Every structure is written in structure tokens, then in C-alpha cells.
Amino acid sequence: MTLKNTEHRWGAVSQGLHWLIMLLILGLAIVGLSLDALPRSPKYFWVYDLHKSTGLLVLALVIVRLGWRLYAGTPRPVAGTPPWQAAIAGATHWILYGLILAMPLSGWLYDSASGLRPLKWFGVATVPKLSPPDEGLADLARDAHEWLFWVLVALVALHAGAAFYHHVFQRDETLRRMLPGRRAP
């Protein structure tokens, strides 16, 4: 398999970033949804900081992914794909990228405006604040973070559903070309 995307399939770098970001977001979702159930103990703050650090890692990785996409290009739509489906797929991808960028930014803004103690990214580097403490801005950023999450969940379900539809019913290469282990045609 080639590192770079071809006209027929995603390359190893795109695949690796896709699946890594997906796994990190899944972990973030599980932790984020369970944070309120955790008792406020030192472990809670460790888990919360891990959630924030991982969110910022996702932000960095999606920026790398977008840069790689611009450099390596994208495969053409699978042969026989109607133009309207290709247009919807393209729009969905860009909206997903926007949401994956907006989620950690809204969380970072929430953390900043909340006036919480400084965040050390994975305990290594202090993350700068995006704003001074501001209760109204913190509330807005928290609400945006939650709403963006649910929109992301809906769009990811649509994205995955479309991939499985193509795989099971259309029996085309849409899903297979994002899976590792096959040689490019």
C-alpha cells in the first residue's frame, strides 16, 4: 500500500489518521458522557485533564489530516456513483472536518473562560488560555461543545451508515478503500 492517496483509494497516512481520530473521538465521547457521574476526587481531575489533552490532540491531528488531504489529494468517487451522492459525500466530509475542529476549540474556550487552573497538555506543556475568565462565555462554549457533540454523533452515524450501505447493498469499493490491507488497483 502506498502512503499517498491514489485516484482509487485512500493511502496509508489518510487511513491511519482517519481510524486514529475515530478511536480518539470514541474514547473522548465515552469519557465526556461519563464525567458527570464521577465523584469529584483527584482521579476525576486527572480524567478531566486527560479528556482535554486528548481533545487538543484530536485538534492537532485533524489539522495534520487536512494538510495531508490538500497535499495527497483524494480518490475519485467510486465508478457509477451518481453526482448527487458524490456531492453529498464531499459536503459531509467537510462538515465532519469542521465539527472535529470546532469540538476541541469549543472545549478549549470553555476551559479558558471558566477560569479553571491551567491545563498541562498530557502533563508536559501548559496550554495557553483563549480568553480571560468570563462566565457568560464559558456557558456559551460549554453549550456549544455539547450541541456540537450531538451533531457530530448524528453526522458520524450518517457517514458510517452510508459506508455500510455501499458495502452491503451496493457492493462497491467505498468502504474497502478506507480499510488497510488491500493493494491499490
C-alpha positions as CSV (number, residue, x, y, z in Angstrom):
1,M,0.0,0.0,0.0
2,T,1.2,3.5,-0.8
3,L,1.5,6.2,1.8
4,K,-0.2,8.7,-0.6
5,N,-3.8,8.6,-1.8
6,T,-4.3,7.3,-5.3
7,E,-7.2,8.0,-7.6
8,H,-8.9,4.8,-6.5
9,R,-8.2,4.6,-2.7
10,W,-7.0,6.3,0.4
11,G,-3.3,5.8,1.2
12,A,-1.9,4.6,4.5
13,V,-1.4,8.0,6.0
14,S,-5.0,9.0,5.4
15,Q,-6.3,5.7,6.6
16,G,-4.1,5.8,9.7
17,L,-5.3,9.4,10.6
18,H,-8.9,8.5,9.9
19,W,-9.0,5.5,12.2
20,L,-6.8,7.0,14.9
21,I,-9.0,10.2,15.0
22,M,-12.1,8.0,15.1
23,L,-10.8,5.9,18.0
24,L,-9.8,9.0,19.9
25,I,-13.2,10.7,19.4
26,L,-14.9,7.5,20.5
27,G,-12.8,7.5,23.7
28,L,-13.5,11.2,24.2
29,A,-17.2,10.6,23.8
30,I,-17.2,7.8,26.4
31,V,-15.2,9.8,28.9
32,G,-17.1,13.0,28.2
33,L,-20.5,11.4,28.7
34,S,-19.4,9.8,32.0
35,L,-17.6,12.8,33.6
36,D,-20.7,13.9,35.5
37,A,-21.1,10.5,37.1
38,L,-17.6,10.6,38.5
39,P,-17.1,11.7,42.1
40,R,-15.1,15.0,42.4
41,S,-11.8,13.4,43.5
42,P,-8.2,13.7,42.4
43,K,-9.0,10.9,39.9
44,Y,-11.9,13.0,38.4
45,F,-9.5,15.9,37.7
46,W,-6.9,13.5,36.2
47,V,-9.6,12.0,33.9
48,Y,-10.9,15.5,33.0
49,D,-7.4,16.7,32.1
50,L,-6.9,13.6,30.0
51,H,-10.1,14.4,28.2
52,K,-9.0,17.9,27.5
53,S,-5.5,16.9,26.4
54,T,-6.8,14.2,24.1
55,G,-9.3,16.7,22.6
56,L,-6.4,19.0,21.8
57,L,-4.5,16.0,20.3
58,V,-7.5,15.4,18.0
59,L,-7.4,19.1,17.1
60,A,-3.8,18.8,16.1
61,L,-4.4,15.5,14.2
62,V,-7.3,16.9,12.2
63,I,-5.2,19.8,11.2
64,V,-2.5,17.4,10.0
65,R,-5.2,15.3,8.2
66,L,-6.5,18.4,6.4
67,G,-2.9,19.3,5.4
68,W,-2.3,15.8,4.2
69,R,-5.5,15.8,2.3
70,L,-4.5,19.0,0.5
71,Y,-1.1,17.5,-0.3
72,A,-2.1,14.0,-1.2
73,G,-5.4,14.7,-2.8
74,T,-8.5,12.5,-2.6
75,P,-9.6,9.4,-4.5
76,R,-12.2,9.9,-7.3
77,P,-15.7,8.8,-6.5
78,V,-16.3,5.1,-7.0
79,A,-17.3,4.3,-10.6
80,G,-21.0,4.6,-11.0
81,T,-21.6,6.9,-8.1
82,P,-24.3,9.4,-9.1
83,P,-23.1,13.0,-9.0
84,W,-25.6,14.0,-6.2
85,Q,-24.2,11.2,-4.0
86,A,-20.6,12.4,-4.6
87,A,-21.7,15.9,-3.8
88,I,-23.3,14.8,-0.5
89,A,-20.3,12.7,0.4
90,G,-18.0,15.6,-0.2
91,A,-20.1,18.1,1.8
92,T,-20.4,15.6,4.6
93,H,-16.7,15.1,4.8
94,W,-16.1,18.9,5.0
95,I,-18.8,19.3,7.7
96,L,-17.2,16.4,9.7
97,Y,-13.8,18.2,9.5
98,G,-15.5,21.4,10.6
99,L,-17.1,19.7,13.6
100,I,-14.0,17.8,14.5
101,L,-12.2,21.2,14.6
102,A,-15.0,23.0,16.4
103,M,-15.4,20.4,19.2
104,P,-11.9,20.8,20.7
105,L,-11.9,24.5,20.1
106,S,-15.2,25.0,22.0
107,G,-13.9,22.8,24.8
108,W,-10.7,24.8,24.9
109,L,-12.7,28.0,25.0
110,Y,-14.9,26.6,27.8
111,D,-11.8,25.6,29.8
112,S,-10.3,29.1,29.2
113,A,-13.4,31.1,30.0
114,S,-14.2,29.0,33.1
115,G,-11.1,30.4,34.8
116,L,-10.0,26.9,35.8
117,R,-6.5,26.0,36.8
118,P,-4.0,25.9,33.9
119,L,-4.2,22.8,31.8
120,K,-0.9,20.9,31.2
121,W,-1.2,19.1,27.9
122,F,-0.6,15.4,29.0
123,G,1.3,16.9,31.9
124,V,4.0,18.2,29.6
125,A,3.2,21.7,28.4
126,T,0.9,24.4,29.7
127,V,-1.8,25.2,27.3
128,P,-2.5,29.0,26.8
129,K,-5.9,30.3,27.6
130,L,-8.0,31.6,24.7
131,S,-9.8,34.1,26.9
132,P,-9.8,35.6,30.4
133,P,-12.4,34.2,32.8
134,D,-15.9,35.0,31.6
135,E,-18.9,33.1,33.0
136,G,-21.2,34.0,30.1
137,L,-18.6,32.9,27.5
138,A,-17.9,29.8,29.5
139,D,-21.7,28.9,29.5
140,L,-21.9,29.6,25.7
141,A,-18.8,27.5,25.0
142,R,-20.0,24.6,27.2
143,D,-23.4,24.6,25.4
144,A,-21.7,24.8,22.0
145,H,-19.4,21.9,23.0
146,E,-22.4,19.7,23.9
147,W,-24.5,20.6,20.9
148,L,-21.6,20.1,18.5
149,F,-21.1,16.7,20.0
150,W,-24.6,15.6,19.3
151,V,-24.5,17.0,15.7
152,L,-21.2,15.1,15.3
153,V,-22.8,11.9,16.6
154,A,-25.6,12.3,14.1
155,L,-23.3,13.0,11.2
156,V,-20.9,10.2,12.0
157,A,-23.9,7.8,12.2
158,L,-24.9,9.0,8.7
159,H,-21.3,8.7,7.4
160,A,-20.9,5.2,8.8
161,G,-24.4,4.2,7.6
162,A,-23.6,5.3,4.1
163,A,-20.3,3.4,4.1
164,F,-22.1,0.2,5.2
165,Y,-24.9,0.8,2.7
166,H,-22.4,1.0,-0.1
167,H,-20.6,-2.1,1.2
168,V,-23.6,-4.3,1.9
169,F,-26.1,-3.2,-0.7
170,Q,-24.2,-1.5,-3.5
171,R,-21.3,-4.0,-3.1
172,D,-18.8,-1.3,-4.2
173,E,-15.4,-0.2,-3.0
174,T,-16.5,2.8,-0.9
175,L,-15.7,1.2,2.5
176,R,-12.9,-1.1,1.3
177,R,-10.8,1.8,0.0
178,M,-10.5,3.2,3.6
179,L,-9.6,-0.1,5.1
180,P,-6.0,-1.2,5.4
181,G,-4.6,-4.3,4.0
182,R,-5.5,-4.2,0.3
183,R,-3.3,-3.2,-2.5
184,A,-4.4,-0.3,-4.6
185,P,-5.7,-1.3,-8.1
